[in-house]
């Protein structure tokens, strides 16, 4: 495993619609391991493959509910609404106020190619929506009601 460089807003890979994962094997496993190490090293809640320059439909999410690896994820349904602050490892130094569904149901594959479903609520749902947006070239700043600079860290 190794920590990867997180690309920043302006890099064209962040604006692409990613390709589906077709091969489940050692390369995907290595990518997911690197993504896990990277999101934890960066203290993030999630990371999508394009954020490390990889044009594939893969995300990792690390929230209170646990650590998830979602390959070729699809949102099946949404319910309710929440509005709150979001940041992004690829948009350093900024935060925005974004409206998201309160509850989402999604379908995805794990690293071994087995299909799963999940139901996420609250912050977990926000993280799922945020990361899946990355797979379609969408950043939270595209959806934010407002975006503001964070105070500089000392």
Beta strands, then each sheet from edge to edge (+ up, - down):
strand 1: 46-48
strand 2: 58-63
strand 3: 66-79
strand 4: 82-86
strand 5: 94-100
strand 6: 103-109
strand 7: 115-121
strand 8: 146-149
sheet 1: 1+ 2- 3+ 6- 7+
sheet 2: 4+ 5- 8+
end
